[in-house]
Amino acid sequence: MATASAWRPNANDADNYTDRCKETIYPYKATGSDTSRLTKPNNDGPVRYLDSSVTITTSKTIEFWPDGTAHIDTNAGNPWPAAGNPGVTITLTRKGKTKNIVVNGLGKIQMDR
């Protein structure tokens, strides 16, 4: 992930950049001198991948900031506003089954069970 702030987006964080989430370019590592995942509230994490058979049928671009909050692109420029409440819904489909993932402005992620 590219490092930036709300007021100064990273130039390498454009939508047409295909290497933003490449672990070889931006490897995950805990921040600070304490690198233990158990003793520090590290809000960032390694890239996670969906199974190739999963399709995203409803989605909205969500950006997670270093403080853990989630922000959405409203086509109004930077900085993106927080996702708000109840949040943004992403709909996933696999093998005829559909699940919804809801992300709110605080970065809380909930999935249908």
N, CA and C of each residue as an Amber inpcrd file, in Angstrom:
protein
   339
   0.8330000  -1.1710000   0.0000000   0.0000000   0.0000000   0.0000000
   0.8830000   1.2420000   0.0000000   0.4410000   2.2490000  -0.6730000
   1.1860000   3.4890000  -0.7310000   0.8680000   4.3300000   0.5040000
   1.8690000   5.0200000   1.0380000   1.6670000   5.8500000   2.2100000
   1.2630000   7.2430000   1.7660000   0.2270000   7.7680000   2.3930000
  -0.2660000   9.0940000   2.0550000  -1.0400000   9.6350000   3.2430000
  -1.5980000  10.8120000   3.0910000  -2.4690000  11.3710000   4.1140000
  -3.7700000  11.7770000   3.4420000  -4.7350000  12.1580000   4.2550000
  -6.0300000  12.5570000   3.7090000  -5.9100000  13.7710000   2.7990000
  -4.9640000  14.6220000   3.1010000  -4.8530000  15.8670000   2.3490000
  -3.8170000  15.7940000   1.2460000  -2.9720000  14.7840000   1.2610000
  -1.9400000  14.6590000   0.2400000  -1.8690000  13.2090000  -0.2270000
  -2.7620000  12.8050000  -1.1230000  -2.7330000  11.4210000  -1.5980000
  -1.4110000  11.1040000  -2.2880000  -0.9860000   9.8720000  -2.1810000
   0.2310000   9.4290000  -2.8370000   0.0000000   9.3760000  -4.3340000
   0.9280000   9.9000000  -5.1150000   0.7910000   9.9050000  -6.5720000
   0.7100000   8.4940000  -7.1380000   1.2870000   7.5160000  -6.4520000
   1.2450000   6.1310000  -6.9160000  -0.0510000   5.4270000  -6.5280000
  -0.9920000   6.1450000  -5.9630000  -2.2480000   5.5430000  -5.5190000
  -3.3920000   5.8570000  -6.4820000  -3.0680000   5.9570000  -7.7560000
  -4.0890000   6.2120000  -8.7730000  -4.7830000   4.9080000  -9.1530000
  -6.0130000   5.0150000  -9.6230000  -6.7910000   3.8260000  -9.9650000
  -6.1690000   3.0000000 -11.0790000  -5.3690000   3.6100000 -11.9310000
  -4.7860000   2.8570000 -13.0450000  -3.4680000   2.1740000 -12.6860000
  -3.0070000   2.3060000 -11.4560000  -1.7960000   1.6070000 -11.0300000
  -2.1680000   0.1820000 -10.6500000  -1.5200000  -0.7860000 -11.2600000
  -1.8690000  -2.1850000 -11.0120000  -0.9870000  -2.8320000  -9.9530000
  -0.0060000  -2.1140000  -9.4380000   0.9180000  -2.7220000  -8.4730000
   0.7250000  -2.2200000  -7.0440000  -0.3870000  -1.5470000  -6.7610000
  -0.6000000  -0.9870000  -5.4220000  -0.6060000  -2.0360000  -4.3290000
  -1.0820000  -3.2210000  -4.6320000  -1.2000000  -4.2530000  -3.6000000
  -0.2380000  -5.4130000  -3.8130000   0.8010000  -5.2150000  -4.6010000
   1.7870000  -6.2770000  -4.7900000   2.6530000  -6.3770000  -3.5400000
   2.6540000  -7.5630000  -2.9710000   3.4140000  -7.7540000  -1.7340000
   4.9160000  -7.6220000  -1.9460000   5.3960000  -7.8420000  -3.1650000
   6.8280000  -7.6920000  -3.4290000   7.2440000  -6.2260000  -3.4170000
   6.3340000  -5.3270000  -3.7510000   6.6400000  -3.8960000  -3.7680000
   6.3060000  -3.2470000  -2.4270000   5.1540000  -3.6140000  -1.8580000
   4.7100000  -3.0740000  -0.5770000   4.4790000  -4.2260000   0.3960000
   5.5420000  -4.8410000   0.9030000   5.3540000  -5.9840000   1.8080000
   4.7570000  -5.5310000   3.1360000   3.9620000  -6.4080000   3.7330000
   3.3760000  -6.0930000   5.0350000   4.4190000  -6.2760000   6.1210000
   4.4910000  -5.3210000   7.0140000   5.3120000  -5.4560000   8.2200000
   4.6840000  -4.5680000   9.2890000   4.7150000  -5.0530000  10.4970000
   4.1710000  -4.2640000  11.6040000   4.9710000  -2.9800000  11.7490000
   4.3370000  -1.9160000  12.2240000   5.0160000  -0.6290000  12.3370000
   5.6620000  -0.4580000  13.7030000   6.6380000   0.4140000  13.7780000
   7.3030000   0.7110000  15.0430000   8.3160000  -0.3410000  15.4360000
   8.8670000  -0.1820000  16.6360000   9.8990000  -1.1110000  17.0970000
   9.3070000  -2.4170000  17.6110000   8.0440000  -2.3950000  18.0260000
   7.3830000  -3.6030000  18.5150000   6.6590000  -4.2500000  17.3430000
   7.2130000  -5.3060000  16.7970000   6.6280000  -5.9390000  15.6180000
   5.7270000  -7.1180000  15.9540000   5.4870000  -7.3550000  17.2350000
   4.6240000  -8.4600000  17.6290000   3.1760000  -8.1610000  17.2670000
   2.5130000  -9.1010000  16.5990000   1.1100000  -8.9190000  16.2430000
   0.2120000  -9.0410000  17.4750000   0.7320000  -9.5930000  18.5600000
  -0.0800000  -9.8160000  19.7520000  -0.0930000  -8.6340000  20.7090000
   0.9100000  -7.7860000  20.6530000   1.0440000  -6.7280000  21.6490000
   0.7480000  -5.3340000  21.1180000   0.3830000  -5.2120000  19.8930000
   0.1970000  -3.8910000  19.3270000  -1.0620000  -3.8580000  18.4620000
  -1.8480000  -2.8290000  18.5500000  -3.0300000  -2.7760000  17.6750000
  -2.6540000  -2.3290000  16.2620000  -2.0090000  -3.1920000  15.5250000
  -1.6530000  -2.8700000  14.1460000  -2.9210000  -2.9040000  13.3010000
  -3.2740000  -1.7710000  12.7040000  -4.5020000  -1.6900000  11.9220000
  -4.3260000  -2.1680000  10.4910000  -3.1150000  -2.3880000  10.0790000
  -2.8520000  -2.8210000   8.7170000  -2.5770000  -4.3150000   8.7270000
  -2.5980000  -4.9140000   7.5860000  -2.3290000  -6.3470000   7.5180000
  -1.9520000  -6.7550000   6.1150000  -1.6030000  -8.0100000   5.9450000
  -1.2050000  -8.4800000   4.6250000  -2.3910000  -8.4880000   3.6590000
  -2.0950000  -8.4820000   2.3850000  -3.1260000  -8.5500000   1.3550000
  -3.8500000  -9.8850000   1.4650000  -5.1550000  -9.8640000   1.3760000
  -5.9730000 -11.0820000   1.4050000  -6.6100000 -11.2550000   0.0320000
  -6.6820000 -12.4860000  -0.4310000  -7.2280000 -12.7700000  -1.7570000
  -8.4950000 -13.6050000  -1.6590000  -9.4590000 -13.3240000  -2.5430000
 -10.6710000 -14.1260000  -2.6370000 -10.4080000 -15.3170000  -3.5440000
 -11.1420000 -16.3880000  -3.3220000 -11.0840000 -17.5480000  -4.2030000
 -11.4770000 -17.0980000  -5.6130000 -10.8540000 -17.6710000  -6.6240000
 -11.1050000 -17.2460000  -8.0060000 -12.5340000 -17.5170000  -8.4660000
 -13.2770000 -18.3720000  -7.7600000 -14.6600000 -18.6550000  -8.1470000
 -15.6570000 -17.6530000  -7.5590000 -15.1870000 -16.7130000  -6.7550000
 -16.0570000 -15.7010000  -6.1540000 -16.2140000 -14.5330000  -7.1200000
 -17.4590000 -14.0930000  -7.3020000 -17.7010000 -12.8970000  -8.1090000
 -18.2700000 -11.8070000  -7.2080000 -17.8790000 -10.5860000  -7.4910000
 -18.3820000  -9.4370000  -6.7490000 -19.4950000  -8.8440000  -7.5900000
 -20.7300000  -8.9600000  -7.1050000 -21.8680000  -8.5110000  -7.9010000
 -22.3120000  -7.0950000  -7.5560000 -22.0350000  -6.6390000  -6.3630000
 -22.3310000  -5.2680000  -5.9640000 -21.1520000  -4.7800000  -5.1450000
 -20.5880000  -3.6430000  -5.5380000 -19.4310000  -3.1590000  -4.7790000
 -19.3060000  -1.6490000  -4.8870000 -18.5010000  -1.1020000  -4.0230000
 -18.1430000   0.3080000  -3.9990000 -16.6800000   0.3630000  -3.5950000
 -15.9230000   1.2830000  -4.1500000 -14.5150000   1.3910000  -3.7990000
 -14.3820000   1.8810000  -2.3580000 -13.6510000   1.1040000  -1.5620000
 -13.4310000   1.4410000  -0.1510000 -11.9320000   1.5820000   0.0770000
 -11.5450000   2.6340000   0.7790000 -10.1410000   2.8600000   1.1150000
 -10.0130000   2.8310000   2.6350000  -9.1130000   1.9790000   3.1250000
  -8.8690000   1.9020000   4.5680000  -7.6680000   2.7760000   4.8970000
  -7.8590000   3.7050000   5.8080000  -6.7990000   4.6280000   6.2020000
  -5.9820000   4.0210000   7.3380000  -4.7670000   4.5490000   7.5810000
  -3.9030000   3.9950000   8.6290000  -4.5390000   3.9690000  10.0200000
  -5.5110000   4.8380000  10.2810000  -6.1620000   4.8250000  11.5960000
  -7.2810000   3.7890000  11.6810000  -7.4690000   3.0010000  10.6180000
  -8.4610000   1.9320000  10.6170000  -9.8110000   2.3230000  10.0490000
 -10.0570000   3.6100000   9.8310000 -11.3490000   4.0360000   9.3090000
 -11.4810000   3.7020000   7.8270000 -12.7330000   3.5580000   7.3790000
 -13.0200000   3.2240000   5.9840000 -13.6460000   4.4290000   5.2950000
 -13.1950000   4.7170000   4.0830000 -13.6640000   5.8750000   3.3280000
 -14.0770000   5.4300000   1.9330000 -15.0700000   6.1310000   1.3600000
 -15.5860000   5.7390000   0.0490000 -15.4060000   6.8600000  -0.9640000
 -15.2620000   6.4660000  -2.2100000 -15.1160000   7.4160000  -3.3110000
 -16.4990000   7.9080000  -3.7120000 -16.7470000   9.1930000  -3.5240000
 -18.0290000   9.7880000  -3.9070000 -17.8830000  10.6430000  -5.1600000
 -16.7280000  10.5310000  -5.8190000 -16.4180000  11.3180000  -7.0190000
 -16.3840000  12.8130000  -6.7360000 -16.1180000  13.1900000  -5.4870000
 -16.0450000  14.5930000  -5.1080000 -14.6110000  15.0310000  -4.8500000
 -13.6390000  14.1860000  -5.1540000 -12.2430000  14.5170000  -4.9260000
 -11.7580000  14.0620000  -3.5670000 -10.5520000  14.4970000  -3.2240000
  -9.9290000  14.1070000  -1.9630000 -10.1500000  15.1710000  -0.9060000
 -10.2140000  14.8100000   0.3520000 -10.1740000  13.4520000   0.8800000
 -11.5380000  12.7830000   0.7530000 -11.5280000  11.4680000   0.6370000
 -12.7790000  10.7180000   0.5710000 -13.4680000  10.7770000   1.9270000
 -14.8060000  10.8780000   1.9520000 -15.5190000  10.8940000   3.2320000
 -15.5930000   9.5050000   3.8540000 -15.7980000   9.4760000   5.1620000
 -15.9590000   8.1950000   5.8650000 -17.1970000   7.4770000   5.3390000
 -17.1730000   6.1660000   5.4070000 -18.2710000   5.3550000   4.8790000
 -19.5830000   5.5980000   5.6110000 -19.5350000   6.0780000   6.8370000
 -20.7480000   6.4110000   7.5680000 -21.4550000   5.1970000   8.1380000
 -22.7190000   5.4150000   8.5010000 -23.5230000   4.3630000   9.1130000
 -24.8180000   4.2490000   8.3280000 -25.2680000   3.1400000   7.8560000
 -24.8790000   1.7890000   8.2240000 -23.6290000   1.2900000   7.5230000
 -23.1090000   1.9970000   6.5290000 -21.8890000   1.5720000   5.8620000
 -22.0980000   1.2460000   4.4000000 -21.1130000   0.5850000   3.8290000
 -21.1210000   0.2100000   2.4190000 -21.2930000  -1.2970000   2.3320000
 -22.1510000  -1.7470000   1.4170000 -22.3900000  -3.1770000   1.2540000
 -21.7000000  -3.6910000   0.0010000 -20.9850000  -4.7880000   0.1600000
 -20.3460000  -5.4920000  -0.9530000 -21.0280000  -6.8510000  -1.0380000
 -21.5030000  -7.2180000  -2.2170000 -22.1920000  -8.4930000  -2.3920000
 -21.3110000  -9.4600000  -3.1630000 -21.0720000 -10.6360000  -2.5710000
 -20.2430000 -11.6740000  -3.1760000 -21.1110000 -12.8790000  -3.5230000
 -20.7940000 -13.5370000  -4.6460000 -21.5300000 -14.7300000  -5.0600000
 -20.5440000 -15.8390000  -5.3850000 -20.8780000 -17.0560000  -4.9180000
 -20.0530000 -18.2350000  -5.2080000 -20.9410000 -19.4680000  -5.1580000
 -20.8690000 -20.2550000  -6.2100000 -21.6350000 -21.5050000  -6.3020000
 -23.1170000 -21.3010000  -5.9980000 -23.6760000 -20.2260000  -6.5400000
 -25.1010000 -19.9630000  -6.3810000 -25.5100000 -19.3730000  -5.0490000
 -24.5710000 -19.1570000  -4.1550000 -24.8710000 -18.5730000  -2.8480000
 -24.3560000 -17.1400000  -2.8080000 -25.1140000 -16.2910000  -2.1430000
 -24.7750000 -14.8770000  -2.0550000 -24.5570000 -14.4840000  -0.5980000
 -23.5220000 -13.6960000  -0.3620000 -23.2240000 -13.1640000   0.9750000
 -22.9720000 -11.6620000   0.8440000 -23.3550000 -10.9340000   1.8690000
 -23.1040000  -9.4970000   1.9170000 -22.0460000  -9.1950000   2.9610000
 -21.1740000  -8.2730000   2.6310000 -20.1820000  -7.7580000   3.5690000
 -20.4880000  -6.2760000   3.7400000 -20.6220000  -5.8370000   4.9870000
 -20.8960000  -4.4330000   5.2710000 -19.6910000  -3.8480000   5.9930000
 -19.2020000  -2.7100000   5.4920000 -18.0700000  -2.0060000   6.0960000
 -18.5650000  -0.6250000   6.5090000 -18.4320000  -0.2830000   7.8080000
 -18.8660000   1.0460000   8.2390000 -17.6800000   2.0030000   8.2960000
 -17.9560000   3.2580000   8.6090000 -16.9250000   4.2840000   8.6140000
 -15.8160000   4.0670000   9.6210000 -16.0860000   3.2930000  10.6760000
 -15.0550000   2.9890000  11.6690000 -14.1520000   1.8490000  11.2200000
 -14.4680000   1.2590000  10.0590000 -13.6690000   0.1490000   9.5490000
 -14.1440000  -1.2060000  10.0210000 -15.2850000  -1.2450000  10.7130000
 -15.8280000  -2.5270000  11.1760000 -16.3890000  -3.2810000   9.9750000
 -16.0020000  -4.5400000   9.8600000 -16.4160000  -5.3750000   8.7350000
 -17.2950000  -6.4960000   9.2680000 -18.5040000  -6.6170000   8.7130000
 -19.4260000  -7.6800000   9.1080000 -19.8620000  -8.4390000   7.8640000
 -19.9780000  -9.7580000   7.9980000 -20.4030000 -10.5960000   6.8780000
 -21.6040000 -11.4270000   7.2850000 -22.5330000 -11.6300000   6.3330000
 -23.6780000 -12.5150000   6.5810000 -23.1680000 -13.8720000   7.0180000
 -23.8770000 -14.4950000   7.9430000 -23.5320000 -15.8590000   8.3670000
 -24.5000000 -16.8290000   7.7760000
